Amino acid sequence: MMTEGRCSGDPVKIVSHLCRTLVDSGVPLWRVNIGQRFANPLLIAWGVVWTPSGTETYEVTHARMLTDGYVGSSFEYIFENLRPLHKSLRDLDPEKDHVSYLEFARDGGTDYYATLLEYGDGSRHGCTFATSAEDGFTPEHLSMIEAAGPGLSSAMEPITMRKSSQSLLRTYLGDGPSEAVWKGSIQRGERTSIEAVVMITE
């Protein structure tokens, strides 16, 4: 995680490796979500979701943060309280418990853990771990998850910083110019000629 992972630039590979290693070490993972905050006027977060059947990335808009999908969720809890959350998915109350817990329990989940990742710039990011094991997570399992945190942070932080910077450039400059600026191929005062059509309509 701190050597090859940190230099890979591949969040799917990193999260997949993390989860396989924890599973091989005896942690009964069923679903893992590694969420990363964005500095972007359009997107507020992105992340990677792992399950035994595969790994995929996702993005979160600012608008979604105002919905029930975030309000009352484990991510809101850990960011507001700055501490981990350990919650059983058994005997939930449909009137009080967040919809995500109810969905995980319906699909077979038994136990849930959410914790923070802290980066060198002071930013905080969140990750959640769910299991379908009959006995849930043991204290040893949770200790192993927390012990993996520094390695995961080391691997994910440079990717998050790059994605955040590139996303900002794309937002304000567009795909082509942002890529050129990122690669350093455009200098201050430099000009480029392009063929273009301007259409004016009423």
Secondary structure as GFF3:
##gff-version 3
##sequence-region A 1 202
A	DSSP	alpha_helix	4	8	.	.	.	ID=ss1
A	DSSP	alpha_helix	11	24	.	.	.	ID=ss2
A	DSSP	beta_strand	31	37	.	.	.	ID=ss3
A	DSSP	beta_strand	43	51	.	.	.	ID=ss4
A	DSSP	beta_strand	54	61	.	.	.	ID=ss5
A	DSSP	three_ten_helix	63	66	.	.	.	ID=ss6
A	DSSP	alpha_helix	74	81	.	.	.	ID=ss7
A	DSSP	beta_strand	85	88	.	.	.	ID=ss8
A	DSSP	alpha_helix	99	106	.	.	.	ID=ss9
A	DSSP	beta_strand	111	118	.	.	.	ID=ss10
A	DSSP	beta_strand	124	131	.	.	.	ID=ss11
A	DSSP	alpha_helix	139	147	.	.	.	ID=ss12
A	DSSP	alpha_helix	149	173	.	.	.	ID=ss13
A	DSSP	alpha_helix	175	182	.	.	.	ID=ss14
###
